[in-house]
C-alpha cells in the first residue's frame, strides 16, 4: 500500500519551498520555477502536520547552524538515480565535486552524462545536495532551481553571509 502524500509550502532565503511527504518520509523538496517539478496534483493535500522537523532543519541550514540533515527520505526514482542521490549525500558540506568525480565515485567514469541526468532529476533539493556538483572547470552548470540559487547555496556553505535571494 502506498503512503498518503501531503505537502506544505514554506518560506526560505531562496524563495518558497514546496515540501512533499509520503507518510512521514520526505519525498520532495522543490523550489519555485523548479525545472523537473512533478505535477502538483501528485503532492496530496496541503498539511503542515508532518513537516516540523524538516522545516526546523532547513531553518538551521539557512542560518548556518546545520551541515547535515537527518530527516527520513523516500525519493522516487530508478535504482541508478537512487544510487546517485545516495552518493550526493556523501559530498561534504562546503565542498564541490565535478560530474566526473561523481561518476568515478559511482564506479563508472564513463557514466558522466547518466550521473548528470540523475543529479538534475533529484527530487529532494538542498537536503540531497545536488547543488554541490559543478562542471569540470569548476563552473556552475545546470541546477533545477536556477543558477542564482545554486550560487547562493554554495556561497552560504563556503561561509559567505549571503542575504536573502528572493
C-alpha positions as CSV (number, residue, x, y, z in Angstrom):
1,X,0.0,0.0,0.0
2,X,1.3,3.4,-1.0
3,X,1.8,6.0,1.7
4,X,-0.6,9.0,1.6
5,X,1.1,12.1,0.3
6,X,0.8,15.6,1.8
7,X,2.6,18.8,1.1
8,X,3.3,22.3,2.5
9,X,5.0,25.4,1.3
10,X,7.5,27.3,3.4
11,X,9.5,30.5,3.0
12,X,13.2,30.4,2.7
13,X,16.0,32.8,1.7
14,X,15.8,31.3,-1.8
15,X,12.1,31.7,-2.1
16,X,9.2,29.4,-1.5
17,X,10.0,25.7,-1.0
18,X,7.4,23.0,-1.5
19,X,7.9,20.0,0.8
20,X,6.2,16.7,-0.2
21,X,5.9,13.7,2.1
22,X,4.8,10.1,1.6
23,X,3.6,9.3,5.1
24,X,6.3,10.6,7.5
25,X,9.1,10.5,4.9
26,X,10.2,13.4,2.7
27,X,9.9,12.6,-0.9
28,X,10.2,16.0,-2.5
29,X,11.6,19.5,-1.9
30,X,11.0,21.8,-4.8
31,X,11.9,25.4,-5.4
32,X,9.8,27.9,-7.3
33,X,10.4,27.5,-11.1
34,X,11.9,24.1,-10.4
35,X,12.8,22.5,-13.7
36,X,11.7,18.9,-13.0
37,X,8.9,19.6,-10.6
38,X,6.1,17.0,-10.9
39,X,2.5,18.0,-11.5
40,X,1.3,19.5,-8.2
41,X,-1.8,17.2,-8.3
42,X,0.6,14.4,-7.2
43,X,1.5,16.3,-4.0
44,X,-1.6,15.3,-2.0
45,X,-3.5,17.6,0.4
46,X,-1.8,20.6,2.0
47,X,-1.0,20.0,5.6
48,X,2.0,21.1,7.7
49,X,1.5,18.2,10.2
50,X,4.5,16.1,9.3
51,X,6.9,18.8,8.2
52,X,8.0,20.3,11.6
53,X,11.4,18.6,11.7
54,X,12.2,19.2,8.0
55,X,11.3,22.9,8.4
56,X,13.4,23.2,11.6
57,X,16.4,21.6,9.9
58,X,16.1,23.7,6.8
59,X,16.0,26.9,9.0
60,X,19.1,25.7,10.8
61,X,20.8,25.1,7.5
62,X,20.0,28.5,6.1
63,X,21.1,30.1,9.4
64,X,24.5,28.3,9.0
65,X,23.9,26.1,12.1
66,X,23.4,22.8,10.3
67,X,25.7,21.0,7.8
68,X,23.9,17.6,7.6
69,X,20.3,16.6,7.6
70,X,18.7,13.7,9.5
71,X,15.1,13.6,8.3
72,X,13.8,10.3,6.8
73,X,13.8,10.4,3.0
74,X,11.9,8.4,0.4
75,X,12.9,9.7,-3.1
76,X,11.1,8.0,-6.0
77,X,13.3,7.1,-9.0
78,X,15.2,4.3,-10.7
79,X,17.8,2.2,-8.8
80,X,20.5,4.1,-10.6
81,X,19.0,7.5,-9.7
82,X,18.7,6.4,-6.1
83,X,22.4,5.4,-6.1
84,X,23.4,8.8,-7.5
85,X,21.2,10.6,-4.9
86,X,22.7,8.5,-2.1
87,X,26.2,9.3,-3.4
88,X,25.4,13.0,-3.4
89,X,24.7,12.9,0.3
90,X,28.4,11.9,0.8
91,X,29.7,15.2,-0.7
92,X,30.9,17.1,2.4
93,X,29.3,20.4,3.3
94,X,31.2,23.3,1.8
95,X,32.8,21.1,-0.9
96,X,32.0,20.5,-4.5
97,X,32.6,17.6,-6.9
98,X,32.7,17.6,-10.6
99,X,30.3,15.4,-12.6
100,X,33.4,13.2,-13.4
101,X,34.1,12.8,-9.7
102,X,30.5,11.8,-9.2
103,X,30.7,9.2,-11.9
104,X,34.0,7.9,-10.6
105,X,32.6,7.6,-7.1
106,X,29.7,5.6,-8.6
107,X,32.3,3.2,-10.0
108,X,31.8,4.1,-13.7
109,X,33.8,7.1,-15.0
110,X,32.0,6.6,-18.4
111,X,28.6,7.3,-16.8
112,X,29.2,11.1,-16.6
113,X,26.1,12.0,-18.6
114,X,23.9,9.5,-16.8
115,X,25.1,10.7,-13.4
116,X,24.5,14.3,-14.5
117,X,21.0,13.5,-15.7
118,X,20.2,11.7,-12.4
119,X,21.6,14.7,-10.5
120,X,19.3,17.0,-12.4
121,X,16.3,15.0,-11.5
122,X,17.0,14.9,-7.8
123,X,13.6,15.3,-6.2
124,X,14.9,16.4,-2.7
125,X,16.9,19.5,-3.4
126,X,19.2,21.0,-0.7
127,X,18.9,18.0,1.6
128,X,20.2,15.8,-1.2
129,X,22.9,18.3,-2.2
130,X,22.9,18.2,-6.0
131,X,24.0,21.9,-5.9
132,X,27.4,20.7,-4.8
133,X,28.2,19.2,-8.3
134,X,29.9,21.6,-10.8
135,X,31.4,21.5,-14.2
136,X,34.9,20.1,-14.9
137,X,36.4,23.6,-14.8
138,X,34.6,24.5,-11.6
139,X,31.9,26.4,-13.4
140,X,28.3,26.4,-12.2
141,X,26.2,24.3,-14.6
142,X,22.6,23.2,-14.6
143,X,20.6,23.4,-11.5
144,X,16.8,22.7,-11.4
145,X,16.2,25.7,-9.2
146,X,18.3,28.1,-11.4
147,X,22.0,29.1,-11.2
148,X,21.3,32.1,-8.9
149,X,20.0,29.7,-6.2
150,X,22.9,27.3,-6.8
151,X,25.4,30.2,-6.3
152,X,23.6,31.3,-3.2
153,X,23.7,27.8,-1.6
154,X,27.3,27.3,-2.4
155,X,28.3,30.8,-1.1
156,X,26.3,30.0,2.1
157,X,28.1,26.7,2.5
158,X,31.5,28.4,1.9
159,X,30.9,30.8,4.8
160,X,29.5,33.6,2.8
161,X,26.9,35.7,4.5
162,X,24.6,36.0,1.5
163,X,21.4,38.0,2.0
164,X,18.0,36.7,1.2
165,X,18.0,35.9,-2.5
166,X,14.2,36.1,-3.2
